[in-house]
Amino acid sequence: MRQLVRQAKIIGTGSYLPEKILTNKYLESIVNTNDKWIYDNLGIKERRIAAPNEATSDLGSVAGMEAIKNAGLTPMDVDLIIVATSTPDRLVPSTACIVQDKTGAYNAVCFDLAAVCSGFLYGMSVACQYIASGVYDNVVVIGADTFSRITDWRRRDCVFFGDGAGAAVLSHADDSEGFLAFRLYSDGRGRNIFTVPAGGSELPASSLTVKNRQHFYQMNGKAVYDTATKVLPEVILEVLNDSGIAVDDVKYLIPHQPGINILKDTARIIGLPFRKVKTNMHMYANTSAGTIPILLDEVNRAGDIDKGDIILFAAVGSGWTYGASVIKWA
Ligand SMILES: CC(C)(COP(=O)(O)OP(=O)(O)OC[C@H]1O[C@@H](n2cnc3c(N)ncnc32)[C@H](O)[C@@H]1OP(=O)(O)O)[C@@H](O)C(=O)NCCC(=O)NCCS
């Protein structure tokens, strides 16, 4: 999508992070890793872990409710709820329907969207289509994940992820404001780089899949690094070009949080000073679909975005899925 027929803007944001903090120091005591390596390579100090009675929908519902309130709406004003997640409460039904019941947004149509770490970006683009066509006015996009539930805590790659959720309410805007452009890409040839092998139709859950620990994610970290540092700069430059915005005019890049060095490389390649790149992975690690909306909510609530500011979003995730977007804050 490059141009929107009816413009869409963000009118409210929210987020929720579970209380429990897991530090790098603690991980040193359970796997062969160390705080210095994690911080130097990934920029992570600690992450949040959902309580045993907290599912992805619980995180997403709190974030969604906050965003609805922040937008000055009530749950019954919501036309559509999209939950971007790779860690749904259950295979069936959708987490979005569970969020609907927990928030009381009973007028909304609800569905989940699977694009892993790019899920929130994809979700905002879907929301914009419905708003542009005039079908819906108020769309809640939630990015929520509990990767602690698919992490093998016996392996040292348990350092990467944390649990959390963020949300935004999108609504229609005046012609010259709101989302200016999106670029989304997918490349299924990368489908085995980051995967959870079992628990789906290809390899249903069995005692053998549990014994082989195939319900946890498996990742080729080097391939993620190489792809991310190639596609993120490319897609950001494309979307800036589409919207006629110069990199110097960007106030902030609010990116997915895969690791600090990926973001430093990306900023250097596109010529954006790193101080304009927002990060929070030191506190929350990679919350997958939650990263962008959690960060957006922090920046928004801190009062750091003014009307007319140009904000960039960018993400890369398993699939591969990746993309970028530019918004003129309204
Ligand atoms: C993970 C990453 C930092 C690893 O960098 P790398 O140079 O490719 O690392 P390697 O796996 O070859 O390991 C190099 C050394 O780093 C150290 N190392 C790797 N993982 C480690 C960990 N979790 N803890 C401590 N040390 C670690 C080891 O010393 C290792 O040497 P060894 O294999 O001889 O023990 C880098 O690939 C990366 O940032 N990838 C992106 C990951 C990501 O974003 N994941 C989220 C999915 S969206």
The ligand as a Tripos MOL2 file, in Angstrom:
@<TRIPOS>MOLECULE
LIG
   48    50     1     0     0
SMALL
NO_CHARGES

@<TRIPOS>ATOM
      1 C1         22.6520  -13.5660   18.3550 C.3       1 LIG1
      2 C2         23.8280  -12.8240   17.7910 C.3       1 LIG1
      3 C3         24.1940  -11.6450   18.6890 C.3       1 LIG1
      4 C4         24.9620  -13.8170   17.7290 C.3       1 LIG1
      5 O1         26.0380  -13.2850   17.0450 O.3       1 LIG1
      6 P1         27.0290  -14.3100   16.3020 P.3       1 LIG1
      7 O2         28.3350  -13.6270   16.1840 O.co2     1 LIG1
      8 O3         26.3200  -14.7910   15.0710 O.co2     1 LIG1
      9 O4         27.1050  -15.4510   17.4020 O.3       1 LIG1
     10 P2         27.4150  -16.9780   17.3040 P.3       1 LIG1
     11 O5         26.1530  -17.7470   17.4770 O.co2     1 LIG1
     12 O6         28.2770  -17.3250   16.1020 O.co2     1 LIG1
     13 O7         28.2860  -17.0940   18.5900 O.3       1 LIG1
     14 C5         29.5060  -16.3930   18.7270 C.3       1 LIG1
     15 C6         29.9160  -16.4450   20.1670 C.3       1 LIG1
     16 O8         29.0310  -15.5860   20.9000 O.3       1 LIG1
     17 C7         28.8540  -16.1420   22.1880 C.3       1 LIG1
     18 N1         27.4230  -16.3960   22.4070 N.ar      1 LIG1
     19 C8         26.4560  -16.7470   21.4890 C.ar      1 LIG1
     20 N2         25.2540  -16.7910   22.0830 N.ar      1 LIG1
     21 C9         25.4470  -16.4690   23.3670 C.ar      1 LIG1
     22 C10        24.5990  -16.3140   24.4880 C.ar      1 LIG1
     23 N3         23.2530  -16.4750   24.4170 N.pl3     1 LIG1
     24 N4         25.1400  -16.0020   25.6670 N.ar      1 LIG1
     25 C11        26.4670  -15.8000   25.7950 C.ar      1 LIG1
     26 N5         27.3220  -15.9030   24.7590 N.ar      1 LIG1
     27 C12        26.8230  -16.2270   23.5730 C.ar      1 LIG1
     28 C13        29.6640  -17.3840   22.2740 C.3       1 LIG1
     29 O9         30.9050  -17.0730   22.8060 O.3       1 LIG1
     30 C14        29.7940  -17.7940   20.8340 C.3       1 LIG1
     31 O10        30.8990  -18.5910   20.6250 O.3       1 LIG1
     32 P3         30.7510  -20.2200   20.7340 P.3       1 LIG1
     33 O11        29.6570  -20.6130   19.7520 O.co2     1 LIG1
     34 O12        32.0930  -20.6890   20.3470 O.co2     1 LIG1
     35 O13        30.3860  -20.5170   22.1330 O.co2     1 LIG1
     36 C15        23.5100  -12.2280   16.4030 C.3       1 LIG1
     37 O14        23.4760  -13.2780   15.4650 O.3       1 LIG1
     38 C16        22.1850  -11.5280   16.4270 C.2       1 LIG1
     39 O15        22.0290  -10.4510   16.9820 O.2       1 LIG1
     40 N6         21.1960  -12.1100   15.7670 N.am      1 LIG1
     41 C17        19.8440  -11.5820   15.7660 C.3       1 LIG1
     42 C18        19.0600  -12.3340   16.7720 C.3       1 LIG1
     43 C19        17.6720  -11.8320   16.8930 C.2       1 LIG1
     44 O16        17.3640  -10.7270   16.5810 O.2       1 LIG1
     45 N7         16.7860  -12.6440   17.3670 N.am      1 LIG1
     46 C20        15.4450  -12.2790   17.5530 C.3       1 LIG1
     47 C21        14.5550  -12.8550   16.4990 C.3       1 LIG1
     48 S1         13.6710  -11.6020   15.6290 S.3       1 LIG1
@<TRIPOS>BOND
     1     1     2 1
     2     2     3 1
     3     2     4 1
     4     2    36 1
     5     4     5 1
     6     5     6 1
     7     6     7 2
     8     6     8 1
     9     6     9 1
    10     9    10 1
    11    10    11 2
    12    10    12 1
    13    10    13 1
    14    13    14 1
    15    14    15 1
    16    15    16 1
    17    15    30 1
    18    16    17 1
    19    17    18 1
    20    17    28 1
    21    18    19 ar
    22    18    27 ar
    23    19    20 ar
    24    20    21 ar
    25    21    22 ar
    26    21    27 ar
    27    22    23 1
    28    22    24 ar
    29    24    25 ar
    30    25    26 ar
    31    26    27 ar
    32    28    29 1
    33    28    30 1
    34    30    31 1
    35    31    32 1
    36    32    33 2
    37    32    34 1
    38    32    35 1
    39    36    37 1
    40    36    38 1
    41    38    39 2
    42    38    40 1
    43    40    41 1
    44    41    42 1
    45    42    43 1
    46    43    44 2
    47    43    45 1
    48    45    46 1
    49    46    47 1
    50    47    48 1
@<TRIPOS>SUBSTRUCTURE
     1 LIG1         1 GROUP 0 **** ****
